[in-house]
């Protein structure tokens, strides 16, 4: 038994491995790995996603893509099936980001598509530092070139491009899902920059209560409430006020990061 996996997760992943080896050619799979919350020791059985990477010895053909779709269709009958988020990438492309990768099969919320999903330097860093090997070579033997400087550039892009552009919009912040995504992801960025390591979103919310001014504590608690699927009502009386706080949080952390962690030219 893998000491880093619960019994239920390990049993589910064994089913996944069996399906991979049953439905796909033996000359296709190089290795199967877990990363994300499950590798950071923050997996919650009731709602966490299972982040995975399957490394391939070669590109997949149409028949093999159909087989991958069948595999995930069968897995969707399991409680963890629709929480599998992962990619199928050629092993010789390890360390490449979406900008450099050709379209690849990926699965999110139980559905398999071809294109580009969520592969960046943070993905490879978490795999390199914390990943779990299910099949294939140990992660330490994988030629993952990603360095912390690469992660730093990704975090800088996320704050200065992706999130700053979100701050110019209003409607997304009226929805719980976007509020949680905003608060948790930005908190994680702040903690990663402060500690020079990747922590789980739940850890980040707790850490940021000490790192950030009291002005943001209510918003952090709201993010935690949504993330933990607490049935209690919102801590905010007004969705408009909550949306404004989300936008202000982005702008505040944008300025904080550029003054404290990034060297502006």
N, C-alpha and C positions, 0 to 999 in steps of 0.2 A: 504493500500500500504506500502511496505517496503521502508523506507526512504533511505536505502543504495543501492537500486537498481533503475536503470532507468526504465521508463515505459515499454520500449521495452524488456528489459531483464526480468523484472518481468512477463510480458505476456508470454514470451517464457518458463520461468521456471514453470509457472502455467500449460502450455501444457505438459511439462515433468512430473510433478507431477500427472496430470490426467492420462497420459499413464502408469506410474508406477502402480498406483492404479487400473487401468483397466486390465492390462495384467499380473500382478503378484498377487499371493495369499495374502490375508489380514494378514496372519500369518507370512509373510516373512520380510516386511520392518519395521525396528526399527526407522530409521530417515534419513533425507536427508539434506545435509549441503553444503555450498559453502565456499571456502577458496581462496587463491591465490590473484591475482591482484584485483579481484572483491571485495574481503573483505578488501583489503588494500587501497581502494579508488583510484585505478589507472587503472581501466578498460576502454579500448578504444573500442567503439562500432564497429569501422571498422576493427579491427584486433586482439583484445585480446582474449585469450582462456577463457573458463568458466571452472574453476576447481571445481570439486564436489566430495563428498564422500557420498555413500549410505551405511548406517549401516544395517546389516541383523540380524534377530533373529536366523538364522540357516544357514547351508550351502545350496547352490543352487543345484538343480538337472539339468539334461540335458534339460528337458522341460522348466524350468525356464531360463536357459541360452539362449535357443532359443528365449524366449519371450523378454529378454533383447536386443537381437540382432534386433528383430523386432521393438522394441521401438526406438532404435537409427537409424534404417533404415528410419523410418517415420520422425524422427527429422531432418534427413539430408536434407529434403526438405526445411528447414528453414535456413536463413542466418547464424544463430548461431550453427546449428546442427553439422557441421563438426569442430567446434571449441570447442566442449565439450571434456574435458580431465578429466577422473575420474575413481574411483574404487568402487567396491562392496565388502565390507568386513564385516565379522561377528562382531557384536557389542562386543562380549566377547574377541575380539582380538585388541581392541582399544589401541593404543600406541605401538603396535608391528611394527617392521620394516620388510622389504623384507626378510632379513636373517632369520626371525622368523616365517614369514607367510607362510601358504600353498598356492598353486596357487589359484588365485581369478579372477573373471571377471573384465576386465578393458576396458575403451574406450579411444581411442586417434584418433584424426582426423576423427571421425565419424565411426570408425571400432571397433567392440568388439572382444576381444581375451581373452584367459585364460592363466594365467601365473603370472608374476610379472612386475609391471610397476614402478611407482615413489612414493614409500611410505617409508619415513624415518622420523627422529625426527623433521626435519624442517617442513614436512607436518603436523605433529600433533601439533607442536608449533603454527604454523600459524592458524590452526583450533581452537586451545584452546584459543589463545589470540584475534583473529580477526574474526573468522568464523561467518557465517550467517546461522541461522536455517530456513529451508523451511518447514520441517515437522518433528515431533517427539519432544523429550525432548530438552529443551534449552541446549546449549553447556556447560554452567556452571555446568550442572548436569551430564555431561559425565565424566566417570572416566579416564581421560587422564593423565597418570603419567609423561609425558615428562617434563623435567626440562631444564633450559638454559644450564646446563652442558652437557646434551645429545646433544643439538644443537651444542655446541662448538666442541664436538667430531666429529660430522658429518662434520662440516666446516673444521676441521683439516684433516679429511680423504679426503675430496674433494680437498683441496689444495695439500696435500702431496702425495696422491696416484693418484686420477683420473686426475687432471690437470697436475701434474708433468709428468705423463706418456704421456699425449697429447703433451707436449713440445718436446718430442723425435721424433715426427712425423712431416712431412712437408705438405703433400698433402691436408689434411683437411682445412688448413688455406687459400687455394686459393678460397674457396667458400664463398659467402656473408653470407649464413645461419650459417656457422661455425664461421665466424668472429664475427657476432653479438652475437651468443651464448657464445662465449669465453669472449668477452669484457663485455657483460651485466652480465653474471653469476659471473665472478670474481669480478667485481665492487660491485655486491650485497654482495658477501662474505666479502669484505673489509669493507663495510659500516656496515654490521651486526656485525662484530667483534669490530669495532670502537664504535658503538652506543649501542651494546648489545640489539638489536632489529632487526626484519626483516623488510626491506623496499622494495618497488617495484623496479623493474629494472630501470625504468625511473628515479625514485628518486636517485637511486644509481649512475647513470651516471652523474647527476648534482652534487651530493655531492662529487664524486671522483675528479671532476675538482678542488675542493678546497683542498681535502685531499692529492692528488698525485702530484708529480712534473710536471712541464710544458712539460717535455719530453713525457708524455703520453696523452696530451690533444688532439692531432690530432687523435689518435686512439680512444679515448672516443667519439669524435665528429663523427668519422666514424661509430662507433657502433650505435650512436643515429640516424644517417642518414639512416642506413639500417633498424633499428627497426621501424622507423616512415614511412618506405616505401617511402622515398623521391626519386623522379625520377631523381634528379640531379646525375651527374657522381660521381664516387668515389673521395674522397678527396686525394686519393693516385694516383700518376701517374703510379706506378708499383705495380702489384699484388705480385710480389716477395718481394718487400720492405714491403708491408702490412703483408704478411705472416710472415716475419722475425720479425716484430714488435709484432705480436701476440705471437709468441714463446718467445720473449724477455720479453713481459708483464707477461707471466706466470712465467717465471724464476724470474723476479723482485718481483712479489707479493708473490711467494713462499718464497723467502728470507725475505721479509718484514714481512710476517705473523709469521714466525718462530722466528724472532728476537723481534717483538713487541707484538704479541698476544699469541703465544704458548710457553710453557716451554719445550725446547728440553732437552732430557735426555743425 
